[in-house]
Amino acid sequence: MSSFQVPDKHTALLQGEGGSLVIGRDVPLPTLGPGHILVKTAAVALNPCDFKTPAAFPHPGYYNGCDFAGTVVALGSDNIRDGGPWKIGDRIFGAIHGANPSDWDSGSHAEYVKAVSVFSYRIPDWMTFEEAAGLSPCCIATMGVSLFKALELPGTFEEPATKPVDVLIYGGSSSVGSLGIQMVKLLGHRCITTCSPKNFDLVKSYGADEVFDYKSPTCAQDIRKATRNCLKYAVDPFGEVKTMAICTEAIGRAGGRYSALEKFQEDVCDRKTVKRELTMGAIIIGHGLDLGGTYTRPHSPEMRAWGIEWYKSIQRLVDARKFKPHPIRVLKGGFEDMLEGLAMLKRREISAEKLVVSLDPAVSGLTADST
């Protein structure tokens, strides 16, 4: 068994005043509870929620960030999972609820991460830390909750649907969009998506059946025509006025379900036959959310049980190389590049790429065969 020298303190990206983010030095390591494992971080992925959550729910001094990849260096109690417990030295990746008001040291943008044993994935030998983080487990969880809980799509990865339906994944060239396309296809359905014409070939490479220019003034009407006025399912990663309008107008005459991954304006759509829902991937662990208003969700043992099975299913797909990774751009400037990368996302300078920050030059990029 490998051994690691674990310090008492480390560096972490913390919430500052007014929703800002600051680099914290000599921060106490996260405290492990039952079912937790401590991970030495090798790479993290950046998501829009990493700057939006602190701004919306500021808690100065709290950790930040969701996606990570690294090496297990310490184990909490009750380290139980199917496939055997984690061991010191295991290479894993996963997502945690960063900027969590009820768990101050939960966050991936740190040298050491407190991960949840049953909600972590094993990194295959052929995959690098950067590639693993770039799969964005945060997006995997969110899209899973969206497709299976909000939309209630028929079929499973193990037993795909025998009667395919059309599913709209808005923004297919985003990292969550490309994952959504692949999941829809693995479930046996037809995938409709939107993006800029320059990214049409990219989204088609992920399996999109039809692609539409989101800037076209007839985008919604074109989708409705292509789906024979029968579209029932739509996922909107952005929840903006324009994106919601396109998605809900594209849904056919009989109505359907709309899942937004960001808070949306209810008055954008007045169609009573369209069921609208705000989807949050963080609920997958079943502990509930107490963020106030539309962001509050109850504790749910049923969701936790489903989430554990979802992670097992995704692990099998990852091991079988069923997911094509989103194009990643690796930043190697550590915590300074985390701040710059999040600023780039906020300025909307990133298109058709996933930003990944490498943290540990000594291990980042190494596979199990090369260690």
BELMO-V655091 format. One record per run of one state. SS is the DSSP state (H for helix, E for strand, - for the rest). FROM is the first residue (numbers start at 1). LEN is the number of residues. If there is no record, write none. Layout:
BEGIN
<<SS;FROM;LEN> <SS;FROM;LEN>>
END
This chain:
BEGIN
<<-;1;8> <E;9;7> <-;16;1> <H;17;3> <-;20;1> <E;21;8> <-;29;7> <E;36;10> <-;46;3> <H;49;8> <-;57;6> <E;63;1> <-;64;3> <E;67;9> <-;76;15> <E;91;5> <-;96;14> <E;110;1> <-;111;1> <E;112;5> <H;117;3> <E;120;3> <-;123;6> <H;129;6> <-;135;2> <H;137;14> <-;151;15> <E;166;5> <-;171;4> <H;175;12> <-;187;3> <E;190;6> <-;196;1> <H;197;9> <-;206;4> <E;210;4> <-;214;5> <H;219;8> <-;227;6> <E;233;4> <-;237;4> <H;241;10> <-;251;5> <E;256;5> <-;261;5> <H;266;3> <-;269;5> <E;274;5> <-;279;2> <H;281;5> <-;286;3> <E;289;1> <-;290;3> <H;293;3> <-;296;1> <E;297;1> <-;298;3> <H;301;19> <-;320;8> <E;328;4> <-;332;2> <H;334;13> <-;347;7> <E;354;5> <-;359;9> <H;368;3> <-;371;1>>
END
